[in-house]
């Protein structure tokens, strides 16, 4: 029997635009993003939605 998978689509945390010359990869998180990222992580764990990295 096949295992059902879930696909979770998440948006990245809010980034800082203090330096508009930075490329997106190098752009740091804003204060809001730094606060939100761990909250989202805790919610994923609470719901048992852990990534399968295999």
RABEL-V429132 format. One record per residue. N is the residue number from 1. RES is the residue in one small letter. PHI is phi in degrees with one decimal (NA if undefined). PSI is psi in radians with two decimals (* if undefined). D_LAST is the distance of its C-alpha to the last C-alpha in whole Angstrom. Layout:
[[N & RES & PHI & PSI & D_LAST] [N & RES & PHI & PSI & D_LAST]]
This chain:
[[1 & x & NA & 2.37 & 20] [2 & x & -74.4 & 2.52 & 17] [3 & x & -87.5 & 2.33 & 15] [4 & x & -79.8 & 2.33 & 15] [5 & x & -107.3 & 2.69 & 13] [6 & x & -112.3 & 2.43 & 14] [7 & x & -109.2 & 2.05 & 14] [8 & x & -102.6 & 2.19 & 16] [9 & x & -106.3 & 2.07 & 18] [10 & x & -122.1 & 2.48 & 19] [11 & x & -90.9 & 2.56 & 22] [12 & x & -63.7 & 2.79 & 22] [13 & x & -68.6 & 2.80 & 24] [14 & x & -60.7 & 2.23 & 28] [15 & x & -101.2 & 2.84 & 28] [16 & x & -90.4 & 2.41 & 32] [17 & x & -114.0 & 0.48 & 34] [18 & x & -61.5 & -0.56 & 37] [19 & x & -119.6 & 1.64 & 36] [20 & x & -65.8 & -0.19 & 36] [21 & x & -83.1 & -0.19 & 36] [22 & x & -74.6 & 2.50 & 32] [23 & x & -77.6 & 2.77 & 29] [24 & x & -55.6 & -0.68 & 27] [25 & x & -59.7 & -0.61 & 24] [26 & x & -92.4 & -0.10 & 27] [27 & x & -73.4 & 2.20 & 28] [28 & x & -76.3 & 2.88 & 28] [29 & x & -73.3 & 2.60 & 28] [30 & x & -78.8 & 3.04 & 31] [31 & x & -56.5 & -0.74 & 32] [32 & x & -61.2 & -0.75 & 31] [33 & x & -65.7 & -0.68 & 28] [34 & x & -64.9 & -0.57 & 27] [35 & x & -78.0 & -0.65 & 29] [36 & x & -76.7 & -0.64 & 27] [37 & x & -56.4 & -0.86 & 23] [38 & x & -67.7 & -0.51 & 23] [39 & x & -64.0 & -0.76 & 25] [40 & x & -64.5 & -0.75 & 22] [41 & x & -59.3 & -0.78 & 19] [42 & x & -63.8 & -0.68 & 22] [43 & x & -65.3 & -0.70 & 22] [44 & x & -61.3 & -0.78 & 18] [45 & x & -64.0 & -0.77 & 18] [46 & x & -57.5 & -0.66 & 21] [47 & x & -86.4 & -0.06 & 20] [48 & x & 75.1 & 0.36 & 17] [49 & x & -94.7 & 1.40 & 15] [50 & x & -102.4 & 2.42 & 12] [51 & x & -69.4 & 2.54 & 9] [52 & x & -100.2 & 1.87 & 6] [53 & x & -91.6 & 0.09 & 4] [54 & x & -74.4 & * & 0]]
